[in-house]
């Protein structure tokens, strides 16, 4: 059997048997994939608090050091024997495979229930800063080709019937399980009875979240696979919090151009561990679009700003995004909730070639300030009394990642674009606007987190705020 978590050489060997038609394209894409991961790793070395790295990093990433421009060799030299080295090799291989199998440029003019899924599957390179942007740890190359969104699969989820006394959550005791996960669960818990499959669904940017091709609610499943920063399971807290947070957010955004895609039902199987994060799902509303509207994930838009016709003149585009996206996010923050508005969680709704409104999904990464809003009933690590933590959650995603990536992709002066964004936000100020525009900009230290003893604890690094006057 092929080994999971393959590096570049093993991926090529498996590809030769699975998809020989892709081997030449994979070989051609591999140098560029290595360079792209190396850029991310060099950025992390220069800016993050990493173990074993001196204050002066000038000589560490020099190709003359014997690494030959290979990020895996560099990581092995700096952190030998760590799992991070294996993850990095897998990221290089999967990025090359994604580029080798890339689809034509996305078309935001597509309409219909399957348009969003097709658009999300057009994203090739993944997270713009994380060196493990394409990690699929635990999956074989065949699994990646079958399930990863960048390879544009259509799949069916498995329905597993659960004994009523082993079910936690709302709705009937039926678990929606990812087809990669389902046989592993049934092998461990044979009392999970097969109850058929779903309609055809398309994996979205997160791989484990799917949208029915013919329309309907989206389903977030649990998959025991390390992707970028975490193994993608569904915690009992997320099962509990989803409907409560959905109602809270829909109430406080009612007068803003931000729609919340509510988590309407969720459930988990009770095992010897209690409600089990490996056997859980969430059901989420699909976007509701008016005629002529198109929803584009920020991650897709940031890499392809030409999807919006106004991108030909970047300054009005950034000014409008300030009013439609960034200022409203600051208003939600003022009301007590920091949305983690990154490229995967946030959809930009385009109408008449212009950003018109925003849709937010996936509530597990938000923070709720206990002094600004009633957080009764919300459990886990979401409630906080720390305003710094609240602002950092929003600023790192919205400004440190999305705005930085978008402004870097536009053909215009970055300083002027940042000032344009700041002016648009000050035109509709909230209690947090000046702090967001002037305090050092937090960026999640993703490599430091992967190398830490507790990889789920947020670690921040800071850079000068480009919007500060």
Secondary structure, DSSP 8 states (H G I E B T S, - for coil): ---SS--HHHHHHHHHHH-GGGHHHHHHHHHHHHHHHHHHHHHHHHHS--TT--S--TTTT-GGGTTTT-HHHHHHHHSTT-HHHHHHHHHHHHHHHHHHT--S---TT--STTHHHHHHTT--S--SS-TTTT--BT--HHHHHHH-GGGT-EE--EEEE--GGGEEESSSSEEEE-HHHHHHHHHH-TTSEEEEE-S-EEE-TTSSEEEETT---EEEE-EEEEETTEEE---HHHHHHHHHHHHHHHHHTTTTTEEE--EEEEEEEEETTEEEEEEEEEEE------TTEEEEEHHHHHH-GGGSGGGGSHHHHHHHHIIIIIHHHHHHHHTTEE----TTTEEEEEETTEEEEEEE--GGG-EEETTTS--TT--TT-EE--HHHHHHHHHIIIIIIIIHHHHHHSSS-HHHHHHHHHHHHHTT--TTHHHHHHS-EEEE-HHHHHHSSSTTS--EEEE--TT--
